Amino acid sequence: MHAVKRLLWWLLAGSVGGFNRGRILEVLLRNPSNAHELSQVLKLDYKTVRHHIEVLEKNRLITSMGADYGKVYFPSDLLEEHVDYFNEIWGKIGKKEIRRK
């Protein structure tokens, strides 16, 4: 199994908070956003979003531009190169969760 695929499995399916990390990646792949926008779109607490963003940045799946409150997050080159792995894994685990509106 490819290293990026293993990383995605671990971050999305093998650890607490993986579902929310997957939701964040799903949004960022469609539209770069700041933490506030993500918290509103996903109906998550701002601090929760910030925590997951830190995990995703640390693991090189997202990148950012700007500073402080207006910092905008984007999918990293690594994620974009291997988005097929994300789609495969997210298709298996992400759609099984009940999404709140």
The 8 nearest C-alpha neighbors of each residue, nearest first, counted from 0:
[[1, 2, 4, 5, 3, 6, 8, 84],
 [0, 2, 4, 3, 5, 6, 84, 81],
 [3, 1, 5, 4, 6, 0, 7, 8],
 [4, 2, 6, 5, 1, 7, 81, 84],
 [3, 5, 7, 1, 6, 2, 84, 8],
 [6, 4, 2, 8, 3, 7, 9, 1],
 [5, 7, 3, 9, 4, 8, 10, 2],
 [6, 8, 10, 4, 9, 5, 11, 3],
 [9, 7, 5, 12, 11, 6, 10, 4],
 [8, 10, 13, 6, 7, 12, 11, 14],
 [11, 9, 7, 17, 8, 14, 13, 12],
 [12, 10, 17, 8, 9, 7, 18, 21],
 [13, 11, 8, 9, 17, 14, 10, 92],
 [14, 12, 9, 10, 11, 8, 17, 15],
 [13, 15, 17, 10, 12, 9, 16, 11],
 [14, 16, 17, 13, 18, 12, 11, 10],
 [17, 15, 19, 18, 14, 20, 11, 51],
 [18, 16, 11, 20, 19, 10, 15, 14],
 [17, 19, 21, 20, 16, 11, 22, 93],
 [20, 18, 22, 21, 17, 16, 23, 51],
 [21, 19, 17, 23, 22, 18, 51, 24],
 [22, 20, 18, 24, 19, 23, 11, 25],
 [21, 23, 19, 25, 20, 24, 18, 26],
 [24, 22, 20, 26, 21, 25, 27, 19],
 [25, 23, 27, 21, 26, 22, 28, 20],
 [24, 26, 22, 28, 23, 27, 21, 29],
 [27, 25, 23, 29, 24, 28, 30, 22],
 [28, 26, 31, 30, 24, 29, 25, 73],
 [27, 29, 25, 26, 30, 24, 74, 31],
 [30, 28, 27, 26, 25, 31, 24, 74],
 [29, 31, 27, 28, 26, 32, 73, 25],
 [32, 30, 27, 73, 72, 71, 29, 28],
 [33, 31, 71, 72, 36, 30, 37, 27],
 [32, 34, 71, 36, 35, 70, 72, 69],
 [35, 33, 37, 36, 38, 48, 49, 32],
 [34, 36, 38, 37, 33, 45, 39, 68],
 [35, 37, 39, 33, 38, 34, 32, 40],
 [36, 38, 34, 40, 35, 39, 41, 33],
 [39, 37, 43, 35, 45, 41, 42, 36],
 [38, 40, 42, 36, 37, 41, 35, 43],
 [41, 39, 37, 42, 38, 36, 43, 26],
 [40, 42, 38, 43, 39, 37, 22, 23],
 [43, 41, 39, 38, 40, 44, 37, 100],
 [44, 42, 38, 41, 45, 47, 48, 39],
 [43, 45, 47, 46, 38, 48, 42, 39],
 [44, 46, 48, 38, 47, 49, 43, 35],
 [47, 45, 49, 48, 44, 50, 43, 38],
 [48, 46, 50, 44, 45, 49, 51, 43],
 [47, 49, 45, 51, 46, 50, 52, 38],
 [48, 50, 46, 52, 47, 51, 45, 53],
 [51, 49, 47, 53, 48, 52, 46, 54],
 [52, 50, 54, 48, 53, 49, 20, 55],
 [51, 53, 49, 55, 54, 50, 56, 48],
 [52, 54, 56, 50, 51, 55, 57, 49],
 [55, 53, 51, 57, 52, 56, 58, 50],
 [54, 56, 52, 58, 60, 53, 57, 61],
 [57, 55, 59, 61, 53, 58, 54, 60],
 [58, 56, 54, 55, 59, 53, 60, 52],
 [57, 59, 55, 56, 60, 54, 61, 6],
 [60, 58, 56, 57, 61, 55, 75, 77],
 [61, 59, 75, 78, 55, 58, 56, 74],
 [62, 60, 75, 74, 56, 73, 59, 55],
 [61, 63, 75, 73, 72, 56, 74, 60],
 [64, 62, 72, 71, 73, 70, 65, 61],
 [65, 63, 71, 70, 72, 66, 62, 73],
 [66, 64, 70, 71, 69, 63, 67, 68],
 [65, 67, 70, 69, 68, 64, 71, 63],
 [66, 68, 69, 70, 65, 71, 33, 64],
 [67, 69, 70, 66, 33, 34, 35, 65],
 [68, 70, 67, 66, 71, 33, 65, 34],
 [71, 69, 65, 66, 67, 33, 68, 64],
 [72, 70, 33, 32, 64, 63, 69, 65],
 [73, 71, 63, 32, 31, 62, 33, 61],
 [72, 74, 31, 62, 61, 27, 63, 75],
 [75, 73, 61, 78, 28, 27, 62, 60],
 [76, 74, 61, 60, 78, 77, 62, 73],
 [75, 77, 79, 78, 80, 74, 60, 61],
 [78, 76, 80, 75, 79, 60, 81, 59],
 [79, 77, 81, 75, 60, 80, 76, 82],
 [78, 80, 82, 76, 81, 77, 75, 74],
 [81, 79, 77, 78, 82, 76, 83, 75],
 [80, 82, 78, 83, 79, 84, 77, 85],
 [81, 83, 85, 79, 84, 78, 80, 86],
 [82, 84, 86, 81, 85, 87, 80, 79],
 [85, 83, 87, 82, 86, 81, 4, 88],
 [84, 86, 82, 88, 83, 87, 89, 7],
 [87, 85, 83, 89, 84, 88, 90, 82],
 [88, 86, 84, 90, 85, 89, 83, 91],
 [89, 87, 91, 85, 90, 86, 84, 92],
 [90, 88, 93, 86, 92, 91, 87, 85],
 [89, 91, 87, 88, 86, 92, 93, 94],
 [90, 92, 88, 89, 93, 87, 94, 95],
 [91, 93, 89, 95, 94, 90, 88, 12],
 [94, 92, 89, 95, 90, 96, 91, 18],
 [93, 95, 96, 92, 90, 91, 89, 97],
 [96, 94, 93, 92, 97, 91, 90, 98],
 [95, 97, 94, 93, 98, 92, 18, 99],
 [98, 96, 99, 95, 94, 93, 100, 18],
 [99, 97, 96, 100, 94, 95, 93, 41],
 [100, 98, 97, 42, 41, 96, 43, 40],
 [99, 98, 42, 41, 97, 40, 39, 43]]
